[in-house]
Amino acid sequence: MRILLVEDERRMAEATEQVLKQKNIAVDLAFDGEFGFECALSGVYDVIVLDIMLPKMNGVDVVKALRSKRINTPVLLLTAKSEVEDRVYGLNSGADDYLPKPFSMNELVARIYALGRRSAEYQKEDYMLCGDVTLNLTTLELKCRERIYKLTLKECQLIELLMRLKGQIVSKNSIIEKIWGFDSDVEDNHVEVYISFLRKKLTALGSKVSIKTERGLGYRLTESAVKKDV
């Protein structure tokens, strides 16, 4: 599991990071709302732990902005405020859970695992649709009209990630960490090979969906417009 922890109190953030790493939870840190929002846009996290009181952009605004971008990663809000209205406001803004400060580390870990399980269950659909292609997550088949290609597991995971983030740029590092793991020694050219495999299969299927390279940034799944008759 990989989480994003957005907390401006550095000592608390780093102490929490050490506890979570002992539980085999990979942690990325952000110390202000704007940077936290930029990190969360990658879509590579299983859970986001987000303090409400943050510099540059408060936690509730971060949640609202993520949901407007269709980033549905579960969010756990941390708040020193005890009023019911503040908690309700955060939940109504798109957060999934909240934890008042000060909190027990054991409870934080339990909440993170609970949200991670909920996210995994939510994403267990059998099919994904993107443009004119259908991805069968059970049989690992990519279909466009009557043509079907069988994918390897990694190919399926990669096209699934790009489909979930359609239109967004996904960096090579994000792909490696999400598909091969945070501590993987896989290199960039490994990603390039799998992107090449998927491009060839999309072309062979005659699909309007394609994978574009954004030089120096990563990859983006796009769909070409249907040509109109003149």
C-alpha positions in Angstrom: 0.0 0.0 0.0 1.2 3.5 -0.8 -0.2 6.7 0.8 0.3 10.4 0.5 0.6 12.2 3.9 -0.1 16.0 3.6 0.9 17.6 7.0 2.6 20.9 7.6 4.0 20.0 11.0 7.2 18.4 9.8 8.2 16.6 13.0 4.8 15.0 13.3 4.8 14.1 9.6 8.2 12.4 9.7 7.3 10.6 12.9 4.1 9.3 11.4 6.0 8.3 8.2 8.4 6.1 10.3 5.5 4.3 12.1 3.7 3.7 8.8 6.9 2.4 7.1 7.3 -0.2 9.9 3.8 -1.4 8.9 5.1 -1.8 5.3 3.1 1.2 4.1 5.0 3.3 1.6 4.7 7.0 2.4 5.2 10.2 0.3 5.2 13.5 2.3 3.9 16.9 1.3 4.0 19.9 3.6 1.5 22.3 2.0 -1.8 21.9 0.3 -0.7 23.0 -3.2 2.1 20.5 -3.4 -0.1 17.8 -1.8 -2.8 18.5 -4.5 -0.2 18.2 -7.3 1.1 14.9 -5.9 -2.5 13.5 -5.5 -3.3 14.2 -9.1 -1.0 11.4 -10.1 -3.6 8.9 -8.9 -1.0 6.4 -7.7 -2.0 6.5 -4.1 -4.2 4.0 -2.3 -5.1 6.5 0.5 -4.5 10.2 1.1 -4.1 11.4 4.7 -4.7 15.1 4.7 -4.5 17.7 7.5 -7.3 20.4 7.2 -5.2 23.3 8.4 -2.5 23.6 5.7 -0.6 26.6 4.2 -1.2 27.7 0.6 -4.4 25.5 0.2 -6.4 24.1 3.1 -7.4 20.4 3.2 -11.0 20.8 2.4 -10.2 22.8 -0.7 -7.7 20.1 -1.7 -10.5 17.4 -1.4 -12.9 19.6 -3.4 -10.3 20.1 -6.2 -9.4 16.4 -6.4 -13.1 15.4 -6.6 -13.6 18.0 -9.4 -10.8 16.3 -11.3 -12.4 12.9 -10.8 -9.6 11.7 -8.5 -11.5 9.3 -6.2 -8.7 8.2 -4.0 -10.0 7.7 -0.4 -9.2 10.7 1.8 -8.7 10.7 5.6 -8.9 14.2 7.1 -6.8 15.0 10.1 -8.3 17.9 12.2 -7.6 19.6 15.5 -11.2 20.9 15.4 -13.8 19.0 17.4 -16.9 20.7 16.3 -19.4 18.4 14.5 -20.0 21.0 11.8 -16.4 21.0 10.7 -16.4 17.3 10.4 -19.6 17.2 8.5 -18.3 20.0 6.2 -15.2 18.0 5.4 -17.2 14.8 4.7 -19.6 16.7 2.5 -16.7 18.1 0.5 -15.7 14.6 -0.6 -13.6 13.2 2.2 -14.2 9.6 3.2 -13.3 9.7 6.9 -11.8 12.0 9.6 -9.6 11.5 12.6 -9.4 14.3 15.3 -6.0 15.3 16.7 -4.4 14.1 18.9 -4.8 10.5 17.7 -3.4 7.1 18.4 -1.0 5.8 15.8 -2.7 2.4 16.0 -6.0 4.0 15.1 -4.5 5.9 12.2 -3.1 2.7 10.8 -6.4 0.9 11.2 -8.3 3.7 9.5 -5.8 3.7 6.6 -6.1 -0.1 6.1 -9.9 0.2 6.2 -10.0 2.9 3.5 -7.5 0.9 1.4 -9.7 -2.2 1.6 -12.8 -0.1 0.6 -10.9 1.4 -2.3 -9.8 -2.1 -3.5 -13.3 -3.4 -3.3 -14.7 -0.4 -5.2 -12.2 -1.0 -8.0 -13.1 -4.7 -8.5 -15.3 -4.1 -11.5 -15.0 -6.7 -14.3 -14.9 -4.3 -17.2 -13.5 -0.9 -18.0 -14.6 1.2 -21.0 -12.6 3.9 -22.7 -13.6 5.2 -26.1 -14.1 2.3 -28.4 -12.2 -0.3 -26.3 -13.3 -2.5 -23.5 -10.8 -4.0 -21.0 -11.9 -7.2 -19.3 -10.1 -7.2 -15.9 -10.9 -10.8 -15.2 -9.8 -12.4 -18.5 -7.1 -9.7 -19.3 -8.7 -9.1 -22.8 -8.7 -5.9 -24.7 -11.5 -5.6 -27.2 -12.4 -3.2 -29.9 -15.6 -4.1 -31.8 -15.1 -7.8 -32.8 -11.3 -7.9 -32.4 -9.8 -9.1 -29.1 -6.2 -9.2 -27.8 -5.1 -11.2 -24.7 -2.9 -9.1 -22.5 -0.2 -10.0 -20.0 -0.9 -9.1 -16.4 1.5 -6.1 -16.5 0.0 -4.9 -19.8 -3.5 -5.1 -18.3 -2.4 -3.2 -15.1 -0.7 -0.5 -17.2 -3.7 0.1 -19.6 -6.0 0.0 -16.6 -4.0 2.8 -14.9 -4.0 4.9 -18.0 -7.7 4.4 -18.5 -8.5 5.5 -14.9 -6.4 8.6 -15.5 -7.6 9.2 -19.1 -6.4 12.6 -20.4 -4.0 13.1 -17.5 -0.2 12.8 -17.8 1.2 9.8 -15.9 4.9 9.8 -15.3 7.2 6.8 -15.7 8.0 6.9 -12.0 4.3 6.8 -11.1 3.8 3.8 -13.4 6.8 1.9 -11.9 5.7 2.6 -8.3 2.1 1.7 -8.9 2.6 -1.4 -11.0 6.0 -2.8 -10.1 6.1 -1.5 -6.5 7.7 1.3 -4.5 11.0 -0.5 -3.9 11.3 -2.0 -7.4 14.5 -1.8 -9.4 12.6 -1.6 -12.7 14.1 1.1 -15.0 12.4 3.6 -17.3 13.1 1.5 -20.5 11.0 -1.3 -18.9 8.0 1.0 -19.0 8.8 2.1 -22.6 8.8 -1.6 -23.7 5.3 -2.2 -22.2 4.0 1.1 -23.7 5.2 -0.1 -27.1 3.4 -3.4 -26.7 0.2 -1.7 -25.8 0.5 0.8 -28.7 0.9 -2.1 -31.2 -2.1 -3.9 -29.8 -4.3 -0.8 -29.9 -3.2 -0.2 -33.5 -3.9 -3.8 -34.5 -7.4 -3.5 -32.9 -8.1 -0.5 -35.1 -8.9 1.6 -32.0 -9.2 5.4 -31.9 -7.7 5.2 -28.4 -3.9 5.8 -28.4 -1.1 6.5 -25.9 0.6 9.8 -26.4 4.1 10.6 -25.2 4.5 13.9 -23.4 8.2 14.5 -23.7 10.0 14.7 -20.4 6.7 14.2 -18.5 5.2 10.8 -19.2 2.3 9.3 -21.1 -1.4 10.2 -21.7 -4.3 8.2 -23.0 -6.3 10.0 -25.7 -9.1 9.3 -28.1 -9.0 10.7 -31.6 -12.1 12.5 -32.8 -14.5 10.8 -35.2 -14.1 12.2 -38.7 -17.2 13.8 -40.1 -18.3 13.3 -43.7 -17.9 16.5 -45.8 
